Amino acid sequence: MSFRRTFSGAEWEQKIGYCRAIRAGDHVYVTGTAPIGEDGRSVYAPGDGYGQTKRCFQIIEKALHDLDATMADVVRTRMFTTDITRWAEFGRAHGEFFAEHPPCTTLVEVKSLMDPAMLIEIEVDAVVLSP
């Protein structure tokens, strides 16, 4: 089995030593994805749970595309938030990306994320069925 990796350019990838996503055969694993701005450093949409969630899924969607997968291939999402009472904001964005192909999902509250302005971080697993 071969492995293919993709990187998003976030500063932590090089500092910590990880990739945004890895494809192992038909399985794709996307690491915890935070709402990072286009510059790869700033937090996107501080204070906006919906906007941050949407940004995370945009980054995830690009990583999947880099590895010949799509959001329709996602079988599981894991969302880590610092404020679970904002679940409706996070869920709204999740629903927009997965309305046609809902995966299994988990939403849990955590004490903190890498930057205090981050409200959410998301992981996904995907399975790409061979044609």
C-alpha contacts under 8 A as a table, 3 or more apart, distances in Angstrom:
res1	aa1	res2	aa2	distance
1	M	24	A	6.81
1	M	25	G	6.00
2	S	24	A	6.19
2	S	25	G	6.47
3	F	22	I	6.68
3	F	23	R	5.56
3	F	24	A	4.88
3	F	25	G	7.08
4	R	22	I	5.60
4	R	23	R	5.09
4	R	24	A	6.87
4	R	67	L	7.17
5	R	19	C	6.45
5	R	20	R	7.53
5	R	21	A	5.78
5	R	22	I	4.43
5	R	23	R	6.37
5	R	67	L	7.51
6	T	19	C	6.05
6	T	20	R	5.78
6	T	21	A	5.46
6	T	22	I	6.53
6	T	63	A	6.38
6	T	66	D	6.59
6	T	67	L	7.23
7	F	10	A	7.90
7	F	13	E	7.49
7	F	19	C	5.13
7	F	20	R	4.78
7	F	21	A	6.91
7	F	63	A	7.43
8	S	19	C	7.78
8	S	20	R	5.92
8	S	40	G	7.88
8	S	59	I	7.52
8	S	63	A	7.31
9	G	13	E	6.95
9	G	40	G	5.94
10	A	13	E	5.74
10	A	14	Q	7.88
10	A	36	I	7.39
10	A	40	G	4.56
10	A	41	R	6.43
11	E	14	Q	6.11
11	E	15	K	6.56
11	E	40	G	6.34
11	E	41	R	6.41
12	W	15	K	4.89
12	W	16	I	5.61
12	W	17	G	7.63
13	E	16	I	5.62
13	E	17	G	5.42
13	E	18	Y	5.00
13	E	19	C	5.95
13	E	20	R	7.40
14	Q	17	G	5.04
14	Q	18	Y	6.81
19	C	22	I	7.02
19	C	31	T	7.46
20	R	30	V	5.90
20	R	31	T	5.54
20	R	32	G	7.96
20	R	33	T	7.61
20	R	63	A	6.78
21	A	28	V	6.87
21	A	29	Y	5.48
21	A	30	V	4.22
21	A	31	T	5.90
21	A	63	A	6.22
21	A	64	L	7.48
22	I	28	V	5.69
22	I	29	Y	5.49
22	I	30	V	6.69
22	I	67	L	7.76
23	R	26	D	6.95
23	R	27	H	5.66
23	R	28	V	4.33
23	R	29	Y	6.51
23	R	67	L	6.54
24	A	27	H	5.27
24	A	28	V	6.31
25	G	28	V	7.98
26	D	127	V	5.54
26	D	128	V	4.98
26	D	129	L	6.61
26	D	130	S	7.53
27	H	125	D	7.33
27	H	126	A	5.74
27	H	127	V	4.60
27	H	128	V	6.31
28	V	64	L	7.52
28	V	67	L	7.80
28	V	69	A	7.84
28	V	125	D	5.73
28	V	126	A	4.94
28	V	127	V	6.21
28	V	128	V	7.64
29	Y	123	E	7.83
29	Y	124	V	6.19
29	Y	125	D	4.68
29	Y	126	A	6.47
30	V	33	T	7.59
30	V	60	I	6.91
30	V	63	A	7.46
30	V	64	L	7.79
30	V	123	E	5.62
30	V	124	V	5.19
30	V	125	D	6.19
31	T	122	I	7.68
31	T	123	E	5.24
31	T	124	V	7.09
32	G	121	E	5.77
32	G	122	I	5.05
32	G	123	E	4.50
32	G	124	V	7.92
33	T	56	C	5.80
33	T	59	I	7.38
33	T	60	I	7.05
33	T	121	E	5.20
33	T	122	I	4.99
33	T	123	E	6.12
34	A	52	Q	7.95
34	A	56	C	5.73
34	A	118	M	7.17
34	A	120	I	6.48
34	A	121	E	4.49
34	A	122	I	6.62
35	P	43	V	5.85
35	P	44	Y	5.33
35	P	45	A	7.89
35	P	52	Q	5.14
35	P	53	T	6.95
35	P	55	R	5.49
35	P	56	C	4.98
35	P	118	M	6.81
35	P	120	I	7.29
35	P	121	E	7.09
36	I	39	D	7.75
36	I	40	G	5.81
36	I	41	R	6.18
36	I	42	S	5.76
36	I	43	V	4.79
36	I	44	Y	5.26
36	I	55	R	7.51
36	I	56	C	7.60
37	G	40	G	5.59
37	G	41	R	6.39
37	G	42	S	5.22
37	G	43	V	5.59
37	G	44	Y	4.70
38	E	41	R	7.83
38	E	42	S	7.93
39	D	42	S	6.63
43	V	46	P	6.33
43	V	115	D	7.83
43	V	117	A	6.63
43	V	118	M	6.57
44	Y	51	G	7.70
44	Y	52	Q	6.16
44	Y	55	R	7.25
45	A	48	D	5.50
45	A	51	G	5.93
45	A	52	Q	5.88
46	P	52	Q	7.55
46	P	117	A	5.60
46	P	118	M	6.90
47	G	117	A	6.91
47	G	118	M	7.94
47	G	119	L	7.36
48	D	51	G	5.27
48	D	52	Q	6.05
48	D	119	L	7.99
49	G	52	Q	5.20
49	G	53	T	6.08
49	G	86	R	7.05
49	G	89	E	5.51
49	G	90	F	5.95
49	G	119	L	6.25
49	G	120	I	7.36
50	Y	53	T	5.23
50	Y	54	K	6.15
50	Y	89	E	4.63
50	Y	90	F	5.36
50	Y	92	R	6.94
50	Y	93	A	5.84
51	G	54	K	5.13
51	G	55	R	6.14
51	G	93	A	7.85
52	Q	55	R	5.05
52	Q	56	C	6.23
52	Q	118	M	7.74
52	Q	119	L	7.21
52	Q	120	I	6.93
53	T	56	C	5.10
53	T	57	F	6.39
53	T	90	F	5.73
53	T	93	A	6.06
53	T	94	H	7.35
53	T	120	I	6.61
53	T	121	E	7.84
54	K	57	F	5.19
54	K	58	Q	6.25
54	K	93	A	5.44
54	K	94	H	7.50
55	R	58	Q	4.99
55	R	59	I	6.35
56	C	59	I	5.25
56	C	60	I	6.19
56	C	121	E	7.15
56	C	122	I	6.71
57	F	60	I	4.81
57	F	61	E	5.86
57	F	94	H	7.96
57	F	97	F	7.59
57	F	122	I	7.91
58	Q	61	E	5.05
58	Q	62	K	6.36
59	I	62	K	5.30
59	I	63	A	6.37
60	I	63	A	5.06
60	I	64	L	6.18
60	I	124	V	7.89
61	E	64	L	5.14
61	E	65	H	6.15
61	E	70	T	6.66
61	E	71	M	6.24
62	K	65	H	4.98
62	K	66	D	6.14
63	A	66	D	5.07
63	A	67	L	6.60
64	L	67	L	5.20
64	L	68	D	6.33
64	L	69	A	4.79
64	L	70	T	5.62
64	L	71	M	7.27
65	H	68	D	4.97
65	H	69	A	5.15
65	H	70	T	5.88
66	D	69	A	7.46
69	A	73	D	6.37
69	A	126	A	7.79
69	A	128	V	6.23
70	T	73	D	5.41
70	T	74	V	7.29
71	M	74	V	5.36
71	M	97	F	7.41
71	M	98	F	7.37
72	A	98	F	7.50
72	A	100	E	7.94
72	A	101	H	5.83
73	D	126	A	5.12
73	D	127	V	5.47
73	D	128	V	5.61
73	D	129	L	7.88
74	V	77	T	7.52
74	V	103	P	6.22
74	V	124	V	6.66
74	V	125	D	5.75
74	V	126	A	3.96
74	V	127	V	6.47
75	V	102	P	7.84
75	V	103	P	4.62
75	V	104	C	6.08
75	V	124	V	7.61
75	V	125	D	5.91
75	V	126	A	5.18
75	V	127	V	6.72
76	R	103	P	5.08
76	R	104	C	4.64
76	R	105	T	5.48
76	R	124	V	5.58
76	R	125	D	5.26
76	R	126	A	6.92
77	T	103	P	6.78
77	T	104	C	6.36
77	T	105	T	4.63
77	T	106	T	6.35
77	T	122	I	6.97
77	T	123	E	5.73
77	T	124	V	4.45
77	T	125	D	6.63
78	R	105	T	5.69
78	R	106	T	4.78
78	R	107	L	6.11
78	R	122	I	5.58
78	R	123	E	5.11
78	R	124	V	6.30
79	M	105	T	7.67
79	M	106	T	5.98
79	M	107	L	4.67
79	M	108	V	6.39
79	M	120	I	6.74
79	M	121	E	5.89
79	M	122	I	4.53
79	M	123	E	6.62
80	F	107	L	5.96
80	F	108	V	5.18
80	F	109	E	5.76
80	F	110	V	6.23
80	F	120	I	5.49
80	F	121	E	5.21
80	F	122	I	6.23
81	T	84	I	6.08
81	T	107	L	7.34
81	T	108	V	6.21
81	T	109	E	4.81
81	T	110	V	5.84
81	T	112	S	7.94
81	T	119	L	5.48
81	T	120	I	4.34
81	T	121	E	6.57
82	T	109	E	5.36
82	T	110	V	5.21
82	T	111	K	5.93
82	T	112	S	5.71
82	T	113	L	7.29
82	T	118	M	7.94
82	T	119	L	5.44
82	T	120	I	6.62
83	D	86	R	5.94
83	D	87	W	7.83
83	D	109	E	6.11
83	D	110	V	7.86
83	D	119	L	6.95
84	I	87	W	5.33
84	I	107	L	7.82
84	I	108	V	6.85
84	I	109	E	5.42
85	T	88	A	7.87
86	R	89	E	5.65
86	R	90	F	6.82
87	W	90	F	5.19
87	W	91	G	5.81
87	W	107	L	7.97
88	A	91	G	4.91
88	A	92	R	5.91
89	E	92	R	5.29
89	E	93	A	6.75
90	F	93	A	5.53
90	F	94	H	6.27
91	G	94	H	4.89
91	G	95	G	5.93
92	R	95	G	5.16
92	R	96	E	6.36
93	A	96	E	5.13
93	A	97	F	6.59
94	H	97	F	5.41
94	H	98	F	6.17
95	G	98	F	5.10
95	G	99	A	5.14
95	G	102	P	7.89
96	E	99	A	5.76
98	F	101	H	5.19
98	F	102	P	4.96
98	F	103	P	7.27
99	A	102	P	5.91
110	V	113	L	7.64
112	S	115	D	7.82
112	S	116	P	6.84
113	L	116	P	6.43
113	L	118	M	6.38
113	L	119	L	7.60
113	L	120	I	7.67
113	L	121	E	7.64
114	M	118	M	7.40
115	D	118	M	5.52
116	P	119	L	7.69
118	M	121	E	7.69
